[in-house]
């Protein structure tokens, strides 16, 4: 999981096993941010359409923008004006494509998660220095 700022530079990274649901990893990723201020807006995909997550993030002062799933039973909470920002989600995907330039991270060769996280953070530092 990664959180990027509006230009696509990383501000928070978290690794976890593949069996965890990503909705439960949003708040630990926010806690793992390596910048002092928290983002005001999070743009996510349809998977993050969760009312309890919206409430918990609203309590932290963060606005969540995620389109609703097709099978949503509850009343819609997103309108078209806020969803116009969803088109900027490509910047997060661009961050993940930048990470794939580093061969060691494409295939996880590291046995220990701490070592892999260290390499991910090293790549994030290189990106921050390169794109200042």
LINNORLIN-V990463 format. One record per helix or strand of 2 or more residues. SS is the DSSP state (@ for helix, = for strand). FROM is the first residue (numbers start at 1). LEN is the number of residues. If there is no record, write none. Layout:
BEGIN
SS	FROM	LEN
SS	FROM	LEN
END
This chain:
BEGIN
=	2	3
=	10	4
@	22	10
=	41	3
@	46	3
@	51	9
=	63	3
@	80	20
@	103	4
@	113	18
END
